[in-house]
Amino acid sequence: MERILILGAAGRDFHVFNVLFRDNPNYKVVGFTAAQIPFIENRKYPKELAGRFYKNGINIYPERKLEEIIKKLEVDICILAYSDLSYRDVFEKARIANKAGAHFMLLAPQATMLKSKRKVIAVCASRTGAGKSEVTRYIARILREHGKKFVVVRHPMPYGDLRAQRVQRFEKIEDLDKYNCTIEEREEYAPHIREGNVVYAGVDYKEILKAAEREAEIILWDGGNNDLPFFKPDLLITVVDPLRADCVGEAYPGALAVSMADAIVINKVNVASKSEIKKALSAVRTLNSRANIFYTSSIVIPDKPELIPGKRVLVVEDGPSVTHGGLKFGAASVCAKQLHAKEIVDPHKYATGSIAEAYKKYNIGKLLPALGYSRSQISELSKTLNRAECDVIVSSTIKLEDLMKLNKPVVNVTFEIARESKLSALIKNFAR
């Protein structure tokens, strides 16, 4: 019996186990590893979710000790189950695994795609921060306009009590508190909820699929990072960021998402240069010669624009996009510049605790990542914001003032896709 170690970051890793190994007597999963997301290691995948072969659950180990873990657990095969890595990092993990005596495996994404009885539209990306969520919300509006009954199923973010997160259904803002959601989860779910979209997420996507099928004729997959969908799509749309055209073929599994797509959305064309858009198109065509190409503008919408001109502002952006996603600026940065802020304040010297550690780990620049994976980290984020010497906070994450008391005003920035007739027609024709 081969001994398996699944490498991930609390998302695809659990899905791989559930679909391929939970009820499979031919393999023994001896552990998961955890990285990228803080506070998710040194816990267990619970026995209630692990199935009959794992009466004590499955341990989750810190991946920084990968070589030691492989030897200690006598691992035969390491399976990579990440949703966002550079190919350089993929091969570094392979090197460590092989050095320790284990095989290293990349699974074909089709192997873990569940087949739905309903139509499935999936929205993925070449890199995290490309604009998947705004494209997904745009598609949801088109479906609603044409009277289609749909639900959104979001890529997992199970960072808390895994038993309680097995199947989650979000319909009201209060549900975010019910499930004790992190800032990252609130960023993704709240905009859908405010538009009247029901969102499913969780850990066990077989059960989530059954629940979604009971109340919808179309399932809209809202991808995470640059991962591929867990459900077999009838229409796969991949969003590409021309501001990071160099990354189109360099991220795993984002390059796969591009090469497998039925349609490619090159987003942010209103802020990218002609040469950047041309470079993105060339990179896409190198990987996928058949997909239809659509061009969309990402429009930033501040709630209090009058507070920005001539002021010293601190910019807060989506955490994963500017940390392991490598995004150098987001909607809040664009808004601050468009509205002529006097200065974007460097937050580094004000950062405390794990926020300060993030600056040491990632090349973030003059942005503050909205990291809030625990109550203590939310407190550290609040302290950082209140210590900062600035006039205004410009934020593209959740409404920070709903979670913490701040000593300066906040301009909340949302971003939406400008109406694009060809993309609308694609969705309308698919939904018939």
QUILINWO-V568161 format. One record per residue. N is the residue number from 1. PSI is psi in degrees with one decimal (999 if undefined). BURIAL is 1 if it has 9 or more other ideal C-beta (glycine too) atoms within 8 Angstrom, else 0. D_FIRST is the distance of its C-alpha to the first C-alpha in Angstrom with 1 decimal. Layout:
BEGIN
n = <N | N>
psi = <PSI | PSI>
burial = <BURIAL | BURIAL>
d_first = <D_FIRST | D_FIRST>
END
This chain:
BEGIN
n = <1 | 2 | 3 | 4 | 5 | 6 | 7 | 8 | 9 | 10 | 11 | 12 | 13 | 14 | 15 | 16 | 17 | 18 | 19 | 20 | 21 | 22 | 23 | 24 | 25 | 26 | 27 | 28 | 29 | 30 | 31 | 32 | 33 | 34 | 35 | 36 | 37 | 38 | 39 | 40 | 41 | 42 | 43 | 44 | 45 | 46 | 47 | 48 | 49 | 50 | 51 | 52 | 53 | 54 | 55 | 56 | 57 | 58 | 59 | 60 | 61 | 62 | 63 | 64 | 65 | 66 | 67 | 68 | 69 | 70 | 71 | 72 | 73 | 74 | 75 | 76 | 77 | 78 | 79 | 80 | 81 | 82 | 83 | 84 | 85 | 86 | 87 | 88 | 89 | 90 | 91 | 92 | 93 | 94 | 95 | 96 | 97 | 98 | 99 | 100 | 101 | 102 | 103 | 104 | 105 | 106 | 107 | 108 | 109 | 110 | 111 | 112 | 113 | 114 | 115 | 116 | 117 | 118 | 119 | 120 | 121 | 122 | 123 | 124 | 125 | 126 | 127 | 128 | 129 | 130 | 131 | 132 | 133 | 134 | 135 | 136 | 137 | 138 | 139 | 140 | 141 | 142 | 143 | 144 | 145 | 146 | 147 | 148 | 149 | 150 | 151 | 152 | 153 | 154 | 155 | 156 | 157 | 158 | 159 | 160 | 161 | 162 | 163 | 164 | 165 | 166 | 167 | 168 | 169 | 170 | 171 | 172 | 173 | 174 | 175 | 176 | 177 | 178 | 179 | 180 | 181 | 182 | 183 | 184 | 185 | 186 | 187 | 188 | 189 | 190 | 191 | 192 | 193 | 194 | 195 | 196 | 197 | 198 | 199 | 200 | 201 | 202 | 203 | 204 | 205 | 206 | 207 | 208 | 209 | 210 | 211 | 212 | 213 | 214 | 215 | 216 | 217 | 218 | 219 | 220 | 221 | 222 | 223 | 224 | 225 | 226 | 227 | 228 | 229 | 230 | 231 | 232 | 233 | 234 | 235 | 236 | 237 | 238 | 239 | 240 | 241 | 242 | 243 | 244 | 245 | 246 | 247 | 248 | 249 | 250 | 251 | 252 | 253 | 254 | 255 | 256 | 257 | 258 | 259 | 260 | 261 | 262 | 263 | 264 | 265 | 266 | 267 | 268 | 269 | 270 | 271 | 272 | 273 | 274 | 275 | 276 | 277 | 278 | 279 | 280 | 281 | 282 | 283 | 284 | 285 | 286 | 287 | 288 | 289 | 290 | 291 | 292 | 293 | 294 | 295 | 296 | 297 | 298 | 299 | 300 | 301 | 302 | 303 | 304 | 305 | 306 | 307 | 308 | 309 | 310 | 311 | 312 | 313 | 314 | 315 | 316 | 317 | 318 | 319 | 320 | 321 | 322 | 323 | 324 | 325 | 326 | 327 | 328 | 329 | 330 | 331 | 332 | 333 | 334 | 335 | 336 | 337 | 338 | 339 | 340 | 341 | 342 | 343 | 344 | 345 | 346 | 347 | 348 | 349 | 350 | 351 | 352 | 353 | 354 | 355 | 356 | 357 | 358 | 359 | 360 | 361 | 362 | 363 | 364 | 365 | 366 | 367 | 368 | 369 | 370 | 371 | 372 | 373 | 374 | 375 | 376 | 377 | 378 | 379 | 380 | 381 | 382 | 383 | 384 | 385 | 386 | 387 | 388 | 389 | 390 | 391 | 392 | 393 | 394 | 395 | 396 | 397 | 398 | 399 | 400 | 401 | 402 | 403 | 404 | 405 | 406 | 407 | 408 | 409 | 410 | 411 | 412 | 413 | 414 | 415 | 416 | 417 | 418 | 419 | 420 | 421 | 422 | 423 | 424 | 425 | 426 | 427 | 428 | 429 | 430 | 431 | 432>
psi = <122.3 | 141.6 | 125.1 | 136.9 | 125.6 | 122.8 | 129.1 | -156.9 | 42.5 | 70.4 | -97.3 | -32.8 | -45.6 | -37.3 | -43.0 | -45.1 | -49.3 | -41.2 | -41.7 | -25.6 | -20.4 | -43.6 | 23.5 | 110.8 | -5.1 | -9.1 | 155.4 | 112.7 | 113.5 | -6.2 | 165.6 | 155.3 | 157.4 | 139.8 | 179.3 | -52.4 | 128.1 | 153.5 | 18.3 | 0.4 | 175.0 | 40.0 | -171.8 | 145.7 | 115.5 | 152.0 | -29.7 | -24.2 | -20.6 | -21.1 | -178.6 | -21.1 | -3.4 | 71.8 | -21.9 | 12.5 | -169.7 | 129.5 | 147.0 | 122.8 | 155.0 | 125.9 | -19.1 | -14.6 | 29.4 | -49.2 | -43.8 | -42.2 | -44.5 | -44.8 | -43.6 | -40.1 | 1.3 | 52.2 | 135.3 | -41.1 | 129.1 | 128.1 | 123.4 | 126.8 | 58.1 | 161.7 | 1.7 | 103.7 | 151.1 | 154.8 | -27.5 | -44.3 | -35.1 | -48.7 | -25.6 | -40.7 | -37.5 | -40.8 | -45.9 | -44.3 | -46.9 | -39.8 | -37.6 | -4.7 | 11.4 | 147.5 | 159.3 | 128.1 | 136.3 | 123.7 | 144.3 | 130.7 | -29.7 | -24.4 | -22.8 | 13.0 | 119.1 | 140.1 | 126.5 | 153.3 | -12.6 | 166.4 | 142.1 | 123.9 | 126.4 | 135.1 | 117.8 | -171.3 | 159.1 | -30.0 | 152.6 | 142.4 | 7.0 | -23.9 | 27.7 | -47.5 | -40.5 | -34.5 | -41.1 | -44.1 | -37.3 | -45.3 | -40.3 | -39.2 | -40.1 | -43.5 | -41.9 | -41.0 | -30.4 | 18.2 | 24.4 | 139.6 | 115.7 | 162.2 | 155.2 | 133.1 | 121.5 | 141.2 | 144.2 | 149.6 | 59.7 | 84.2 | -4.2 | -132.2 | 107.1 | -31.1 | -45.0 | -18.4 | 11.4 | -52.7 | 118.4 | 137.4 | 123.3 | 120.3 | -29.9 | 154.1 | -33.4 | -23.1 | -24.4 | -37.9 | -36.7 | -41.6 | 9.8 | 52.8 | 145.5 | 171.9 | -43.1 | -43.2 | -42.5 | -38.3 | -39.3 | -39.8 | -40.9 | -45.5 | -37.2 | -46.7 | -42.4 | -24.7 | 1.3 | 13.0 | 132.8 | 134.3 | 132.3 | 146.7 | -176.6 | -138.6 | -45.3 | 96.6 | -11.4 | -46.4 | -37.1 | -41.7 | -43.3 | -45.0 | -42.8 | -40.2 | -27.2 | -22.9 | 10.1 | 151.9 | -17.6 | 134.8 | 127.9 | 108.1 | 122.2 | 104.0 | 163.2 | 140.4 | -123.5 | 38.6 | 165.5 | 162.1 | 155.3 | -15.0 | 144.0 | 117.5 | 142.8 | -23.4 | 114.5 | 118.2 | 125.5 | 129.3 | 133.3 | 138.0 | 109.2 | -18.0 | -14.7 | 48.8 | -30.3 | -21.1 | -4.5 | -40.2 | 11.6 | -2.7 | 141.8 | 131.4 | 23.8 | -37.8 | -34.6 | -40.8 | -36.6 | -46.7 | -24.9 | -6.0 | 146.0 | -29.6 | 140.9 | 128.6 | 113.4 | 106.9 | 171.8 | 28.6 | -15.7 | -17.3 | -10.1 | 153.2 | 163.9 | -39.1 | -36.6 | -40.5 | -42.8 | -40.6 | -39.8 | -43.6 | -43.7 | -42.0 | -39.7 | -47.7 | -25.0 | -33.9 | -26.2 | 109.5 | -7.1 | -22.1 | 144.9 | 141.5 | 133.7 | 145.7 | 128.3 | 150.7 | 135.6 | 112.2 | 126.6 | 139.8 | 101.7 | 144.8 | -25.0 | 67.6 | -24.8 | -14.7 | -10.6 | -44.5 | 128.9 | 7.1 | 156.4 | 117.2 | 147.2 | 128.0 | 126.7 | 126.9 | 165.8 | 126.8 | -59.1 | -34.6 | -38.6 | -6.8 | -97.8 | -13.8 | -18.1 | 15.5 | 126.3 | -20.0 | 152.7 | -157.8 | -38.5 | -39.4 | -45.7 | -44.4 | -44.1 | -40.1 | -41.5 | -33.9 | 14.5 | 50.7 | 145.6 | -40.3 | 142.8 | 114.5 | 136.8 | 118.2 | -5.3 | -48.4 | -11.6 | -11.2 | 143.2 | 158.4 | -131.6 | -21.6 | -43.8 | -37.3 | -34.5 | -36.4 | -31.5 | -32.0 | -35.5 | 150.5 | 84.3 | -33.8 | -157.2 | 51.6 | 155.0 | 114.5 | 135.5 | 74.4 | 125.8 | 64.1 | -2.3 | 167.5 | -39.2 | -38.0 | -35.6 | -38.8 | -40.2 | -37.8 | -42.4 | -44.6 | -41.1 | -46.0 | -41.7 | -26.2 | -25.1 | 135.3 | 92.3 | 169.0 | -36.4 | 145.7 | 127.6 | 118.0 | 133.5 | 12.6 | -150.1 | 174.1 | 97.9 | -33.8 | -14.2 | -21.6 | -17.7 | 158.3 | 123.2 | 148.7 | 15.2 | 157.1 | 155.1 | 132.1 | 115.8 | 127.9 | 124.3 | 166.2 | 134.2 | 156.8 | 128.7 | 145.7 | 133.4 | 111.5 | -38.6 | -40.7 | -39.7 | -42.3 | -38.1 | -46.1 | -42.4 | -44.3 | -38.3 | -39.6 | -9.7 | 999>
burial = <0 | 0 | 1 | 1 | 1 | 1 | 1 | 1 | 1 | 1 | 1 | 1 | 1 | 1 | 1 | 1 | 1 | 1 | 1 | 1 | 1 | 1 | 0 | 0 | 0 | 0 | 1 | 0 | 1 | 1 | 1 | 1 | 1 | 1 | 1 | 0 | 1 | 0 | 0 | 1 | 1 | 0 | 0 | 0 | 1 | 1 | 0 | 0 | 1 | 1 | 0 | 0 | 1 | 1 | 0 | 0 | 1 | 1 | 0 | 1 | 1 | 1 | 1 | 0 | 0 | 1 | 1 | 0 | 1 | 1 | 1 | 0 | 1 | 0 | 1 | 0 | 1 | 1 | 1 | 1 | 1 | 1 | 1 | 1 | 1 | 0 | 1 | 0 | 1 | 1 | 0 | 0 | 1 | 1 | 0 | 1 | 1 | 1 | 0 | 1 | 0 | 1 | 0 | 1 | 0 | 0 | 1 | 0 | 1 | 0 | 0 | 1 | 1 | 1 | 0 | 1 | 0 | 1 | 1 | 1 | 1 | 1 | 1 | 1 | 1 | 1 | 1 | 1 | 1 | 1 | 1 | 1 | 1 | 1 | 1 | 1 | 1 | 1 | 1 | 1 | 1 | 1 | 1 | 1 | 0 | 0 | 0 | 1 | 0 | 1 | 1 | 1 | 1 | 1 | 1 | 1 | 1 | 1 | 1 | 1 | 0 | 1 | 0 | 0 | 1 | 1 | 1 | 1 | 1 | 1 | 0 | 0 | 0 | 0 | 1 | 1 | 0 | 0 | 1 | 0 | 0 | 1 | 1 | 1 | 1 | 1 | 1 | 1 | 1 | 1 | 1 | 1 | 1 | 0 | 1 | 0 | 1 | 1 | 1 | 1 | 1 | 1 | 1 | 1 | 1 | 1 | 1 | 1 | 1 | 0 | 1 | 1 | 1 | 0 | 0 | 1 | 0 | 1 | 1 | 1 | 1 | 1 | 1 | 1 | 1 | 1 | 1 | 1 | 1 | 1 | 1 | 1 | 1 | 0 | 1 | 1 | 1 | 1 | 1 | 1 | 1 | 1 | 1 | 1 | 1 | 0 | 1 | 1 | 1 | 0 | 1 | 1 | 1 | 1 | 1 | 1 | 1 | 1 | 0 | 1 | 1 | 0 | 1 | 1 | 1 | 1 | 1 | 1 | 1 | 0 | 0 | 1 | 0 | 0 | 0 | 1 | 1 | 0 | 1 | 1 | 1 | 0 | 1 | 1 | 0 | 0 | 1 | 1 | 0 | 0 | 1 | 0 | 1 | 1 | 1 | 1 | 1 | 1 | 1 | 1 | 0 | 1 | 0 | 0 | 1 | 0 | 0 | 1 | 0 | 0 | 1 | 1 | 1 | 1 | 1 | 1 | 1 | 1 | 1 | 1 | 1 | 1 | 1 | 0 | 1 | 1 | 1 | 0 | 0 | 1 | 1 | 1 | 1 | 1 | 1 | 1 | 1 | 0 | 1 | 0 | 1 | 0 | 0 | 1 | 1 | 0 | 1 | 0 | 0 | 1 | 1 | 1 | 1 | 1 | 1 | 1 | 0 | 1 | 1 | 0 | 0 | 1 | 0 | 1 | 0 | 0 | 1 | 1 | 1 | 1 | 1 | 1 | 1 | 1 | 0 | 0 | 1 | 1 | 1 | 1 | 1 | 1 | 1 | 1 | 1 | 1 | 0 | 1 | 0 | 1 | 0 | 1 | 1 | 1 | 1 | 1 | 1 | 1 | 0 | 1 | 0 | 0 | 1 | 1 | 0 | 1 | 0 | 1 | 0 | 1 | 1 | 1 | 1 | 1 | 1 | 1 | 1 | 1 | 0 | 1 | 0 | 0 | 1 | 1 | 0 | 1 | 1 | 1 | 0 | 1 | 1 | 0>
d_first = <0.0 | 3.8 | 6.5 | 9.5 | 13.1 | 15.8 | 19.2 | 22.3 | 25.5 | 25.2 | 25.4 | 23.3 | 20.2 | 20.4 | 21.1 | 18.1 | 15.9 | 18.1 | 18.2 | 14.8 | 12.2 | 14.3 | 13.9 | 10.7 | 8.3 | 5.7 | 5.4 | 6.7 | 10.1 | 11.4 | 14.9 | 17.6 | 20.3 | 23.9 | 26.9 | 30.3 | 31.2 | 32.6 | 31.6 | 28.2 | 26.0 | 25.4 | 24.9 | 22.1 | 20.8 | 22.1 | 20.4 | 23.0 | 21.5 | 17.8 | 17.5 | 16.5 | 13.0 | 14.7 | 17.7 | 18.7 | 18.3 | 16.8 | 18.7 | 20.6 | 21.5 | 24.4 | 23.4 | 26.2 | 24.0 | 21.1 | 20.9 | 21.1 | 18.4 | 15.9 | 16.6 | 16.8 | 13.5 | 11.7 | 10.9 | 9.4 | 11.2 | 14.3 | 15.6 | 19.4 | 20.8 | 24.4 | 27.7 | 30.0 | 29.5 | 31.5 | 29.9 | 30.9 | 28.8 | 25.8 | 26.0 | 26.6 | 23.3 | 21.7 | 23.6 | 22.5 | 18.8 | 19.2 | 21.4 | 18.9 | 16.3 | 14.2 | 14.4 | 16.6 | 16.7 | 19.6 | 19.0 | 21.8 | 23.7 | 24.2 | 20.5 | 21.3 | 24.9 | 25.7 | 28.5 | 31.6 | 34.4 | 36.8 | 37.9 | 36.1 | 37.8 | 35.6 | 37.2 | 35.3 | 36.6 | 36.5 | 36.7 | 36.9 | 40.6 | 41.5 | 42.8 | 40.2 | 41.4 | 45.0 | 44.2 | 42.2 | 45.2 | 47.5 | 45.5 | 45.6 | 49.4 | 49.7 | 47.7 | 49.8 | 53.0 | 52.1 | 51.3 | 47.6 | 45.5 | 42.5 | 40.2 | 38.6 | 34.8 | 34.1 | 31.1 | 29.5 | 30.9 | 29.1 | 30.4 | 31.5 | 30.4 | 27.3 | 28.0 | 31.5 | 30.6 | 28.3 | 31.1 | 34.3 | 37.5 | 40.3 | 43.8 | 46.2 | 46.5 | 46.2 | 42.5 | 41.8 | 42.9 | 41.2 | 37.8 | 38.9 | 38.3 | 38.2 | 40.8 | 38.4 | 37.6 | 41.4 | 42.1 | 40.1 | 40.8 | 44.5 | 46.0 | 44.4 | 45.6 | 49.1 | 49.3 | 48.3 | 44.7 | 42.1 | 38.9 | 35.4 | 32.6 | 29.8 | 26.1 | 25.0 | 26.3 | 25.6 | 28.0 | 30.3 | 30.6 | 31.6 | 34.2 | 35.6 | 36.0 | 38.1 | 40.8 | 40.9 | 41.6 | 40.3 | 37.4 | 38.1 | 35.1 | 36.3 | 33.8 | 32.9 | 33.4 | 32.7 | 29.6 | 29.2 | 29.4 | 26.8 | 28.8 | 29.7 | 33.2 | 36.2 | 38.0 | 36.4 | 38.9 | 38.1 | 40.6 | 41.6 | 43.6 | 46.3 | 46.9 | 43.6 | 43.7 | 42.2 | 38.9 | 38.5 | 36.1 | 34.8 | 32.7 | 29.1 | 28.6 | 32.4 | 33.0 | 30.7 | 32.7 | 35.8 | 34.7 | 33.4 | 36.5 | 39.0 | 41.6 | 42.1 | 44.2 | 45.8 | 46.9 | 49.5 | 51.9 | 54.7 | 53.8 | 52.3 | 54.6 | 55.1 | 53.4 | 50.3 | 50.1 | 50.6 | 47.9 | 45.4 | 46.3 | 45.8 | 42.4 | 41.4 | 42.8 | 40.8 | 37.6 | 38.9 | 42.0 | 42.0 | 41.9 | 45.1 | 46.4 | 48.0 | 49.9 | 50.2 | 52.2 | 50.8 | 53.7 | 53.8 | 55.6 | 56.9 | 58.1 | 60.9 | 61.7 | 65.1 | 63.5 | 62.1 | 65.0 | 66.3 | 63.9 | 61.5 | 58.1 | 54.6 | 52.0 | 48.8 | 46.0 | 42.6 | 40.2 | 37.1 | 39.3 | 41.2 | 38.5 | 35.2 | 37.0 | 39.7 | 42.5 | 45.8 | 47.9 | 47.6 | 50.0 | 51.6 | 52.4 | 53.9 | 55.9 | 57.3 | 58.5 | 59.9 | 61.9 | 63.2 | 61.8 | 63.8 | 60.7 | 56.9 | 56.4 | 53.7 | 51.6 | 49.8 | 52.3 | 52.2 | 48.4 | 47.0 | 43.6 | 40.5 | 42.8 | 44.2 | 40.8 | 40.0 | 43.0 | 41.7 | 38.3 | 39.6 | 42.7 | 44.1 | 47.9 | 50.6 | 48.5 | 47.1 | 43.6 | 43.4 | 40.6 | 40.3 | 36.8 | 38.1 | 41.5 | 41.9 | 41.3 | 43.7 | 46.2 | 45.7 | 46.3 | 49.4 | 50.8 | 50.3 | 52.2 | 55.0 | 55.4 | 55.8 | 59.3 | 59.8 | 61.8 | 59.2 | 55.5 | 54.4 | 50.9 | 48.7 | 46.1 | 46.7 | 50.1 | 49.7 | 52.7 | 51.0 | 48.5 | 50.7 | 54.4 | 55.6 | 58.9 | 59.5 | 59.5 | 56.5 | 56.6 | 53.6 | 52.7 | 50.9 | 50.1 | 50.3 | 50.3 | 53.8 | 54.2 | 53.2 | 54.5 | 52.2 | 49.0 | 50.6 | 51.3 | 47.7 | 46.5 | 49.4 | 48.8 | 45.0 | 45.8 | 48.3>
END
